[in-house]
Amino acid sequence: MTTSLPRFTRIAGTGSFLPPRRLSNEALVRELATHGVETSDEWIVARTGIRARHFADDGVASSDLALAAARQALDSAACTAQDIDLIVVATSTPDMVFPSTASIVQNKLGIHGCAAFDVQAVCSGFIYALTVADSMIRTGAARKALVIGAEVFSRILDFNDRRTCVLFGDGAGAVVLEASDTPGILATELHADGRYLGILCVPGTVAGGKVLGDPLLKMDGPAVFKLAVGVLEDVARSVLAKASRSESDVDWLIPHQANLRIMQSTARKLKMATDKLVVTVDEHANTSAASIPLALDVAVRSGRIARGDTLLLEGVGGGFTWGAVLLDY
Ligand code: ACO
């Protein structure tokens, strides 16, 4: 007997989790001032749209945030952890050098045996993870997958560098993906260009029992900004063309939540009304690989995104990496 392969992968449920400690810009500005770092709520809001971020307490790891988001996604998909046969975690702030955060999440969920691995594509990580899981489901390697973006970026921030430490936050978002004969994910596209690895990096590692190099985030913000607006427009047009859809078919644009100005500029270039843009950067800041599934879950739970809506998800980040996923929710 031959079983036919599923034509599509669909999102069966979403979930997210933010660590409870919320720091408004004002609170962060006060904290930074205690060690001589000058910034202001006005500067942060005007340049980025960020008003607050959440930071995990000491001892809380990416896998803890991932687990909470995963449990919510399982509930919303009306399934149990035992139904899952693939776990992919997108993170640049894993619990350990190894094993993968996905293996740790699997263990915390109390399920054993299914494939579990991490994807490292910084802020494009969730788009990479979704694309890999979609391919595995459509080739029959898995039937139901947990795809998670989880980060504790607060651990790799240099709180003496005002150009970066005000921009990031911690959190996790997750989706349950399942095989389906109806759409589903319509088109995906991934890119990377290693020539730009120096404009956004954490140039350190562990060797001989010590940290080798610098383990804190470095970013050339203006260079990232310039590249981001170009690639986000190109990759959006590309996935739309692959699926024979147009900008006007998109109900919701969910870009990586790094900077409100980048997101608005992308929407303008694609001639999409800004009220089609899902924005959570104001409350979450940039949570790297977690930002897209977090924004998706917030918009689903608030009732803005409904079943049948067409969503365009777009990621961009260190590597330099970028990509997009077009789907019918
Ligand atoms: N508070 C006050 N002043 C500041 C701060 C701050 N927190 N940070 C920088 N400044 C000052 C600078 O010192 C500079 O002053 P100067 O002109 O006297 O030297 C001035 O503000 C302008 O600095 P720029 O860096 O040129 O500011 P810009 O308008 O480019 O905004 C920003 C900076 C917000 C970082 C922007 O470039 C940006 O958003 N870039 C993209 C970031 C991004 O998208 N990252 C996504 C990927 S993240 C990932 O993959 C992990």
Residues whose N, C-alpha, C, O or C-beta is under 5 A from the ligand:
A	BS01	ACO	E38 T39 S40 W43 R47 T48 V122 C123 R162 R163 V166 G221 P222 V224 F225 A258 N259 S288 V316 G317 G318
